Amino acid sequence: FPVTITGQTFAFKRTLLSHTWLDDKMVNFFFEDQNHYSEVLSNQSIDLVLISPEVLLYEKQIVGSLKNNKIQYIHIKPIDYGLRRVEKIFDTIAKIISF
């Protein structure tokens, strides 16, 4: 099953990429689907993964991989995926990751 990329997804990605600083600390966001996320995990230093509702069908596989690599993750609920809720996601990230 391919993941469908929606207009909301592109807007969400654009909004997150415009926030490169969180609590005065540099933040890098990487966006990958269920087919390519493991490449990013292998090639980047990842502290936290946000699991999108769009990969629900692959969630078990992704979570298993994250646990094996001891990488923290959170699920973004569909309601939090909207642009009006991005600040809530940033607050959650800041609470989980110790800079």
C-alpha positions as CSV (number, residue, x, y, z in Angstrom):
1,F,0.0,0.0,0.0
2,P,1.6,3.3,-1.0
3,V,1.3,6.3,1.3
4,T,-0.7,9.1,-0.1
5,I,0.9,12.5,0.2
6,T,-1.8,15.1,0.7
7,G,-1.8,18.9,0.4
8,Q,-2.0,18.9,4.2
9,T,1.2,16.9,4.3
10,F,3.1,19.4,2.2
11,A,1.8,22.3,4.2
12,F,2.8,20.5,7.5
13,K,6.3,19.8,6.1
14,R,6.7,23.4,5.0
15,T,5.7,24.7,8.4
16,L,8.0,22.4,10.3
17,L,10.9,23.2,8.1
18,S,10.4,26.9,8.7
19,H,11.1,26.2,12.4
20,T,14.7,25.4,12.6
21,W,15.1,26.6,16.2
22,L,13.4,25.2,19.2
23,D,14.1,26.7,22.6
24,D,17.2,28.4,21.2
25,K,18.5,25.0,19.9
26,M,19.0,24.0,16.3
27,V,16.5,21.4,15.1
28,N,16.7,19.4,11.9
29,F,13.6,17.7,10.5
30,F,13.8,14.8,8.0
31,F,10.8,13.5,6.2
32,E,10.7,9.9,4.9
33,D,8.0,7.4,4.1
34,Q,7.9,3.7,5.1
35,N,10.2,2.7,2.3
36,H,13.1,5.1,3.1
37,Y,13.0,6.0,6.8
38,S,15.6,3.3,7.6
39,E,18.2,5.1,5.4
40,V,17.8,8.3,7.5
41,L,18.1,6.3,10.7
42,S,21.3,4.8,9.5
43,N,22.8,8.0,8.1
44,Q,21.7,10.7,10.6
45,S,21.8,11.2,14.3
46,I,18.1,11.0,15.2
47,D,16.8,11.8,18.7
48,L,13.1,11.5,18.1
49,V,10.8,10.3,15.4
50,L,7.3,11.7,14.8
51,I,5.1,9.0,13.4
52,S,2.5,10.4,11.1
53,P,-1.1,9.0,10.8
54,E,-0.3,8.5,7.1
55,V,1.9,5.4,7.9
56,L,-0.6,3.7,10.1
57,L,-0.4,0.5,8.0
58,Y,3.3,0.4,8.6
59,E,3.4,1.5,12.2
60,K,4.2,-1.9,13.7
61,Q,7.3,-2.2,11.4
62,I,8.5,1.3,12.0
63,V,8.0,1.1,15.8
64,G,9.9,-2.2,15.9
65,S,12.8,-0.7,14.0
66,L,12.8,2.4,16.3
67,K,12.8,0.2,19.4
68,N,15.7,-1.9,18.1
69,N,17.7,1.3,17.4
70,K,16.7,2.8,20.8
71,I,15.2,5.8,19.2
72,Q,12.4,7.7,20.9
73,Y,9.2,8.2,19.0
74,I,5.8,9.8,19.4
75,H,2.6,9.4,17.4
76,I,1.1,12.4,15.9
77,K,-2.7,12.2,16.2
78,P,-4.6,13.2,13.1
79,I,-6.0,16.2,15.0
80,D,-2.4,17.4,15.9
81,Y,-1.4,17.0,12.2
82,G,-3.2,20.2,11.3
83,L,-1.2,23.4,11.0
84,R,-3.1,25.1,13.8
85,R,-1.6,22.5,16.2
86,V,2.1,22.7,15.2
87,E,3.0,24.5,18.4
88,K,1.6,21.6,20.5
89,I,4.0,19.3,18.6
90,F,6.9,21.6,19.3
91,D,6.0,21.7,23.0
92,T,5.9,17.9,23.0
93,I,9.3,17.6,21.3
94,A,10.9,20.1,23.7
95,K,9.6,18.0,26.7
96,I,11.0,14.7,25.3
97,I,14.4,15.8,24.0
98,S,16.9,17.1,26.5
99,F,19.1,19.5,24.7
